[in-house]
Amino acid sequence: MYDYLIVGSGLFGSIFAHEVSKRGKKCIVIDKRSHVGGNIYTEEIAGIQVHRYGAHIFHTSSKKIWDYMNQFAEFNRYTNSPIARYKSEVYNMPFNMNTFNKMWGVTTPVEAKDKIQHQIEEAHITEPKNLEEQAISLIGKDIYEKLVKGYTEKQWGRKAAELPSFIIKRLPVRFTYDNNYFNDKYQGIPIGGYTKIIEKMLDGVEVNLNTDFFDQCSKFKDMADKIIFTGMIDEYYNYCYGELDYRSLNFETEVLDCENYQGNAVVNYTEYEVPYTRIIEHKHFEFGCQSENINPKTVITKEYPVRWKRGNEPYYPMNDDKNNKLYSKYKLLADKEDKVIFGGRLGMYKYFDMHNIVFEALNCVNNEIYK
């Protein structure tokens, strides 16, 4: 009946559906959720575009990818400048001269470098054996203990001393007074939200929501010549080698009767005793819309990392040695498939930013069309 059955209407699946449909292929998209867009889904609440599944800021250094996304929406000039809150102290992220001035009172790059180097030397770590040692060997004890340790342990659900060192291969450190988190040339958020982008991509494509692939697996496999599967690769194979590990998230969203709750779109809470990792204030993503004259209300979301178990939404692959070895077994099965292509963060068991997903999806289309 179809050339392609696409499981999942997130960015990967929607780009694939859009591109092959343009080339005359017949495809159908199914999604177990009640809406399109996957984790980049946005919805309007109290006149504000709310990022339902966490903050999503599009950024890339590729003009080709930037131009590709801009055909579906106009992007605003939002610049990602998160701040970190440790108890009553507030620091700029990424680590830069504003951070170092607040932490130690230093005012020049030379002073900041000397302070960090002195703490690194004091630690006497020559071969980091875990994440804690790796972080201290990069940025010293003060920054690690206030801005890295608690946040990391909440995010991954393990003590930093028990996490592998390669998770933090490097930490962003700048010796300038620049609070722009990303180094990419292009960044912004689509005016009107990401959902409008996905809806444009899927315009003219058959989409079935509230439809779980695994409820009628045999039926769906017979519906198309090929399947693009963007769900969990271990679930597709019925966990035959065991479960891969993921981190999940719980979101607590509130509409508040105040103009401005925290003064920034993203505030990280780095002390372990605070159960959430960050609070998102969504109206600050929309440049120029923070005034009380425009909207006297605001919407915030607290993000709570939780251990993944079956039935939870998986958000982050746990790419440690154990899980990467397990994934390699599933990858061998996937490589033998002639009808199924695995894509996206869950299908490829790899953390991707949005610009990476755009690249991977377009590359997948090219491999299919021009093979």
N, C-alpha and C positions, 0 to 999 in steps of 0.2 A: 504493500500500500504506500510506503514511503521510502525515500532514499535514506533518510536519517531520522532516527529517534534520538532526541536529545534529552537526557535526564538531568534536570536542573536548569533553572532560568536565571542563574547568576551571570556575572560578566562574561565568563568563558563561554558558557552555553549560548548566551544571547548573541555574542559576536559571531560565533560559528553559525548559528541559525540565520543571522542577517546576511552573512557573506555567501553562504551556499544557496540561499534563496534568491539572491541577486543573480546567481549564475544558473538559475532555472531548476535547482534541485527542490524536491518536495520533502518537507520535514515537519515534524511535530515535536513540540516541547512539552514535557510533563514536569510537574513540581509538586512535592508533597505539602508545601506551604500554601497558604491561602492568597499569596501575592507573588508577583514576579520580582526579580532583582537579587535574590539570594541575600547575602549579608550586607550589600550596599543599599538595600531598600530604605527609602526615606518616606515619611508620611507627614502630613501637615497636622499639627496640634496647636491650638490656640494661635493660629496664624504663623507658626514657626515650622520650618522644615526640620524634622527630628530624625536623626540617624538611629534607626531602631536597634541596630546590632553593633553599636560602637562607632567611634569617630572614623570617618573616611575622608582623607585629604588626598586629592589626586596630585601626583608629582612625577616628573620625568625629565630627563635630559635629552630625550629623543624628540626632535621636532616632528618627525613622522608620526609618532604615537600621539603627541599633543594635538596635531592637526586632525588625526583620525577621530579622537574623542570630541573635538570641537565642532565636528560636523553634526553632532547630535544635540549640542547644547552650548550656550554661552557660559563661560566660566568667570567667576568673580576674581577679585585680586586678593583673596584670603592668603595670609602668610602664617604658617604654623609656628607658633611661639609658645609652647607649653611652659608651665611653671611647676616647680616641685615644692610641696609643702611638707616640712618636717616639724611636727609639733606647732609652735607658733612662728616658726621661721619660714620664709619664702625665698626660693632660689630660681634663677633662670635656667632653662634647658634649651639646647644642650649645654654642657659645661663650657662656660666662656668667661671672659673677664668680669662680667657682672656677677657671675657665680663666685668667682675667686675673691672679688672685692667684698662680697657679703660674708663669705666664709672666713676670710683671714684679714681683711682690711688692706690687702695689697692693691696697688693702682697701676702697675706696669707689667707687661708680659714677662720681663726678666724676673721680677719678684715672684710672680705666680709659678713660673717654671722652676725656680729655685726651691720654693716651698714644696711643690709636688715631688721633685727629685729627692729632696731631703727625706720625705716620708717613704718614698720607694726604697731608698738605701737603708733606712731604719728597719724596714720589714725583713731584709735579708732573704728575699725569695728569688732563687735562681731558676728553678724549674717549677712553675705553678702546677699543682696537682689537682686543683679544683677551681670552681668559679670564684670563690672568695679570694684565693691566692692570686688568681689571674687578674681580678679587678684591682686589688691592692697594688700589684706590680705595675699597673698601668696608670692609676690616678691617685694612689696613696690612701691612707687610712681614713682621713676625715671625710672626704667625699664619698668613699665607699660606705662608711657606716651610716651616714646621714641620708644619702640620696640613692644608693644602689641596693644595699643589703635587704632591707625590709620589703621594698617593692618587688625585688626579684624573688624572694622567698614566697610572697603572696602569689605572684604570677605563676610560678611553677609548682607550688605546693610542696617544696622540699627545702631543706636548709641549704644555704649557698655553699657550705663546705661539702655537701653531698652531690652537688651538681657538677657535671664535667666542665673543664676549663674552656673548651672550645665554644661554648655558648656565648661567651664574651671574648671574641678574638681581638676586638678593639672597642674602645669607647670614644664617642665623639668629644674631642677636646679642642677648643678654639681659643687662641690667645688674642682675640679681638672682642670688642663690645657688640657682638652680633647675635641676636636672639632667634634668627631664622633657623629652624630645626633642620631643614633639608638643604643639601648642597645643589639640588637639581635646578636647572635653568627655568623650568616651567612648574607652576603649582597653582592650585585654586580649587574651588568647589562649584559644581554646576548650579547656576541660578535656577531655582525651582526644584532642586533636588535631583538625586540620581535615578529615581524611579522613572522620570520622564525620559531619560536616556534609554533605559531598558525598553520602555514602551515603544519608542521610536525604532529601536533595533528589531523588535518583534512585530512591528506593524505588518500585517498580511500573513503572519505565520500562525498556524494553528497551535493554541496553547491550552493545556488542560491542567488546572490547579487542583489542589486537594487530592492529588493522585500520587500514590506511593508505588514506585516501580516494583517493590518487593511484594506487594499485595497480589499482583498478577504477573509475576516474573516471566513465565513461559509465554503468555499472551503477548507481552511487550516485545520479547525477543524475536517473535515471529512477525512483527508489524513492519519492520524496516530492513533494508539491506545492511545497514550499519547502525551501531549504537555509539553515541557520544555520552560517556558516563562521567559525571562530575561529583558523584557521591564518594563515600569511603570505599577504597579499593578492597580493604579486608572484609567489609560487609558484602561486597559483590561476590566474593568467593566464600561466603558463609563462614568466615573466620576459620578456614580450614587449617591455617598454621598458628592460630591464636589471634588475640586482639592487639592491634596497634594502640599505643597510648596517645591520647589527645588531652588538651586542656579545654574546659568548657567555661562559659560565663553565664552569670545571672545579671539581669538588668532591672534596676528599680527606677522608674521614671515618674517624675512629679511635675505638675503645673503649679507654679508659685505666683502669688499676687504681689510680685515686686518687679521692678524694671530690670534690675541687674543683681544677680546673686553672688557671683564670684569675680566678675571683672575680666574673665578670660574664658576662651572656649574649652581649654583642657587644663585641669589642675591635677597633678599626680600627688597621691598621698603616700609618702615613702616610709612612714613608720609602720612596723608590723602590726601594732596593736589596733590600727584602723583597718577594718575588715575589707574595705573596698580599695582598689588600686587607684581609681581616678573618678573625678566628677566631670561630666561633660555639660556645658551650658550651651545649648544648641543655637541660640540666637546670635552668638558671637561668631558663628561660621558665616553668617550672612552680612557681609561688609556693608556698613552704613545703616543697618536695621536695629541698632541697639538703643536708639532714643526712645524715651517714654512716650513721646508724641506719636511714634510709629506703633509701638506695642507696649502697653504697661505691664504685661505678664512676661514670664520667662519659663522655660522648660529645662529641667536638669535630669541627668541620668547618672546614677551611681553604678559602677562596674565591679562585680564581685567574681573573681576567678574561683572556679570549683573543679573538683576532680571529675573527669568524664567517666560516665558509665553508660551502658546501652540505654537508649531512650533520651539521653541528653544531646544537645546540639554540639558537635565538635567544632572548635574554632581554631585551635593551634596544634599542629603536629608536634609531637615530642621527639625531635630529631637527635636523640642521643645514640650512642653506639648500639645499644640493645635494639632499639626500634628501627634504626636504619638497616640492621642486619635482617630483622624480620621483614621489613618492607622489600628488601632485595629478593626474598622468596616470592612475594606476591608479584613483583615486577617481572620475574621470570615467567610466571603464568600469563601476565598481561602481554608480554612480548610474543607469545605463541598465538595470540588471538588474531584472527583475520577479519573479525566482524565488530570487535569492540575497541574503542579508543578511550583511554582514560585521560581526563584533563582536570585542571584546576587544583586548588590547594589540597583537597581531600583525595582526588583521584590520583594525584602524583605524589602525595604525602610530602609536601614541601611548603614552607612558608613563602608566599608570594605577596608582594605589594600589587596594587591595581595595575600599574604600568607593566609589570612582569606578566600579569594575566593577559593583558591586551596583546603583548608580544607572542606569548605561547599560543593564544587562540588563533591569531592571524597566521602564525607558522603552521599550526595544525591544518588550517584551511588550505594553505599553499601545498602542503604535503598531500592532501586529498585531491585537490583539483589538478595539480600539475605533476602528479606522480607518473 
